[in-house]
């Protein structure tokens, strides 16, 4: 099982240069070389901070709305279970425009989507460009996650199951990449049985 240790944010917020990376390095289902991706997390009592970055030459960024099918664009994704032993999980998918798809539930077809206030404002989504690709940062408020999971909290010793993904289903270089490998014959990120583990320090 893949394990990622999540460290507390500093008093001045996330210091990404000092935090470990979860390499999204499993190229699955389509052999697409030349793309790299990784994730970083940190936390405090109020937020789970997320940073994902990709090295990608052919970037596709068409969608701009909440809950658009951003997985068809260049996309960086974070899936995590609301409890260590639970079967429900969140999926947060973001493209280079900062357009976000956010879902919660048990299975791919049994999920609710957040509607209403702009997701980019709610999660402070900040996409960025780099010399060789792009990335995104955002902050998931604990109070918001408590709406779905009333006892959700972040503290040293907490454990959650999660996975990170990089995809671009309709780009010039379609690809599917995972942090924790998904042992399925067809592309499917909605497989919580293959999630790795987050350990909060």
Secondary structure, 3 states (H helix, E strand, C coil): CCEEEEEECECCECCHHHCCCEECCEECCCCCCCCEEEEEEEECCCEEEEEEEEECCCCCCCCCCCCCCHHHCCEEEEEEECCCCCCCEEEEEEECCCCEEEEEECCCCCEEECCCCCHHHHCCCEEEECCCEEEEEEEEEHHHHHHHCCCCCCCCCCEEEEEEEEECCCCCCCCEEECCCCCCCCCCCCCHHHCEEEEEC
